[in-house]
Amino acid sequence: MRRREIISMILAGGHGTRLGILTKYIAKPAVTFGGKYRIIDFVLSNCINSDIDTVGVLTQYEPLKLNQHIGIGIPWDLDRKTGGVTILPPYIKEGMGAWYSGTANAIYQNIKFIDAYNPEYVLILSGDHIYKMDYSKMLEYHKQKSADATIAVLEVPLEEAHHFGIMNTGAEDRIVEFEEKPKEPKSNLASMGIYIFNWNKLKQVLIEDNEYNKDSDFGKHIIPRMINNEDKLYAYRFDSYWKDVGTIESYWQANMELIETLPSFNLYEEFWKFYTNLDHQPPQYVGEAADVKRSIMSEGSEVYGNVYSSVLGPGVIIEEGATVRDSIIMAGTIIQEGCVLDRCIVSENCVIGKNVIIGEGENIANIEKPDIYYTGISVIGEQTIIPDNVWIGKNCVVFGTTRLSDYNDRILESGQSLILEGVES
Amino acid sequence: MRAVGIILAGGSNENLTDISSNRTISAFPVGGSYRTIDFTMSNMTNSGVNKVAVITQYSSRALLDHLSSAKWWDLGRKQGGLFVFSPYITNDNPFGYRGTADLIYRNISFLKRSNEPFVIIASGKHVYKIDYNDVLKYHQEKQADITIIYKEANYEKASNYGVMVLDEDKRLIEFEEKPLEPQTSTISLGVYIIQRTLLIKLLEDLFAENRYDFVNDIIIRYRKKLKIYGYPFEGYWRSIRSIKSLYDVNMDFLKKEVRDLFFRQYPYIATKVKDEPPAKFNMNSSTKNCIVGGGSILNGYVEDSVLFRKVFTGSYSFIKNSVVMDGSYIGNNCYLENVILDKEVVVSDGRKLIGSKEKPIFLEKGSVI
C-alpha cells in the first residue's frame, strides 16, 4: 500500500446533549447546518481540500444517519481504491468489549487502523466544528518547528477564556502548560481540538497513558503528559471563523449569520467548496405569491408563502399564506398554509399542520430542561407531526406524531414539552 | 434489465438550428440544474439499464465534461457502466459524420461484446420521463422486430418530425421523415427498441451498401419487411431543436405539474453534482414565480424566470420572462425581458435588453455586454 504522509482521524461519537431534541436520534456531527449541509461536512471537506485522502471517522453515539450520510465518501471524493473514508465504530476484542471512553482512548483503540497506513503524522479533528482551514499549512508549520505535536489555537476574549481549554505558551509559541477551563486564565489561546502529532510519538504516549487512564482524553491526559515529558508542543494560531455550535442558541445564531449580506463564514468561495451528500438536487422554486427576503434556500425547496431571515433545507415546502421568520427549517419538512413560525428550529421531515402558530407568547424557560431551552427558541424534533390549528409558545419542545388530543385546548404554553416516545407504525 | 442503451448525442443535426453554437444540444442547460442529456441518461438508469453508450460526434467538450464522472448516474462500474464514444478516424474510414446508423456502426464492437438481448436507442436532446421496461414489455408482447415510441403531436408541428402511419394493431405501415404534408399527427420520438443481434445484422448490411442513416435506411426501407410497432407515449415530452424551444422548455419548468413530474415524483433525474451552497435572497430582492439554482445570490427583482446555478443579480435590476444560465452575472439597474443568457454572461450595470416571447434575445456563453 502506498504510504500516507498524514491521515486524519475525526472524532464523531459525541452526543451533543446541549442540542436537546436535535440530537435525540442522531449524532451531533450529523445534524444539518446551513440548509443543505451536515456539521461533519465542513471537516470532511477541509480534509479533501487540504489534500488529505485518508480519513477515519470514529462513531459511537447514534451513528445510523452519520453512516448513511458518509457512505463510501463519494461526495467528498473520498471513495478511493486505498485510503478514502473509513467508519470506525467501537468493536469487541478478545475477552472484552470496549466503548470509546475518551477522545484519546478512541484513537488508542484504533492504533492498528492507523498503523496500516504507516503515516508520519496523524491529524486529530473533531466532527462537530464549523470552520474553513487548510491543514496543509498547519502541517508545514508543524514540520518547520520539528514539533512532536501542534495544536491549533484561537485567540478568544480573555473574559470568555474560562469556557475553553487554554494553552499557556512560552517563546515561539511553545506550549508550556495546558489548563482545562481555568478559573483564572493566564492566556487567551483556546484549543480548537485540532491536533497534529508525529504518529510514532503519539502511539507511544497513547500506550503509556492507557496504563493509567482508561478514559484517556487528549486535553486532560495526553497533552499534559507530553508537556511533562518535555515533548515539543507548539501552538498554531488560527484567526478566522471557527464555531462549536454546542447549544441551541449558538446553533441558531451560527445559522442566522449565513444569511447576512456579507457573512463572516463564506460558503460561496469557488476554491474551497463544502461538499455534502445530496443525491437529488432539483433547483429551488419561489412561487407567484411568495415573498422571500434575507434567507437562504437549499435544493428542491419551494416557497409559496413568506420567508424572512430564515434558513431552508433541501426539499422544504412553505405553503401559501404561511409565514416563517428567524427560523431554521430542515430537509424535507412541510409547513402548511396559514402557519406562523417565529424563532423556531424545525428538524427534518416534519409536517406542521395548517394555521399552526409556533413561537409566540411569553419567554418562559423550558420547565423540564431550563438549561437547554431558555432563549425563546422552540424546537421541533425530526419526523414530528403537528395537527392543524395548534398554538405553541416559546422554549417549547415537540417530538413525535402528535394528535390534537395531546394538546390542552389546542395550546402548548411556553416552556412546555410534548415528547411522544416510540415510533408510530 | 435485459437491454443496453445507446444515446445519440451530437451528430451534425444535433446543433441548435438558429445559432452557431459550439455546444451540442445534449449539453444545453435545462430546468435550472440539468443538462438535456440527463433526462435520457436518468430514464435509462432508472429503468435498470446499467450499460449505456453515449455516442458523440461534434462539439462534445461540454458533454464530455458533464459525463466525466459516471457516478452520478450510478454508472461508475466495473461491469457495464458508461461508455463514451467519440469520433476517431482510421485509414479505411477517413470520413466525418455520415448518419446515425454510421455512428452506431463504428462502435459496433460495443454491441458485439454485450450479451443483453435488446438495445434501446435514444436521443440526448429530449426532455421526458419514461420507464423503458414498459416499452420492452410491449415490444415482446407484440413480438416486434423494432418498436418506435411515438406520440400524437398536439401543438408540435408534425412536419418537423418523422411522421408515422400505424394500422389498428399499431404496426407501422408508412413512415415519412419531415414530410411537407404530414398524413397523420403521429410523430416518432426517435426512441427505438430492437433486438441486439438484429441491429448488428442490419448495420452490417447497411454498411456493405454504403448506407448510413437509421431512419431512412432502416426504418423506412425495412418498414414492410420487418415487424415495426409503435408504442404510444402520452406524458410530457419535448425536443430541443432551436432557441425558441430551448426557451419554451425551460419556461415549462415554472409550471407546477412539470416541476412535480421531474423534481418531486420518484424516480428522479440525476445530474452531475456541482456542490453549490444554498441560493441566497438578500434584503431588497423580490422573487416571484421563479426557479433559482444553488449558489445564486439575488439582490434585484425577478419574475417568471428560470435562473440556473451561481447567478448573481445586482440591486434594482429587473428580470422578467428570461432564462439565465449558470454563472451569469447581471449588474445593477439592468432590465432584461424575454432574454436567454447562456452560461457566464456578464451584463454590465444599466443595460436594457428586451426580446419577445416568439424571438427571445440569445446571448452566447461568456459574452460581456
Interface residues (C-beta under 8 A of the other chain):
Chain A: G34 G35 K36 I74 P75 I259 T261 L267 Y268 K273 F274 Y275 T276 L278 D279 H280 Q281 P282 P283 Q284 Y285 V286 G287 E288 A289 A290 D291 V292 K293 R294 S295 I296 M297 S298 E299 G300 E302 V311 L312
Chain B: G31 G32 S33 K71 R259 F262 F263 R264 Y268 I269 A270 T271 V273 K274 D275 P277 P278 A279 K280 F281 N282 M283 N284 S285 S286 T287 K288 N289 C290 I291 V292 G293 G294 G295 I297 F308 R309
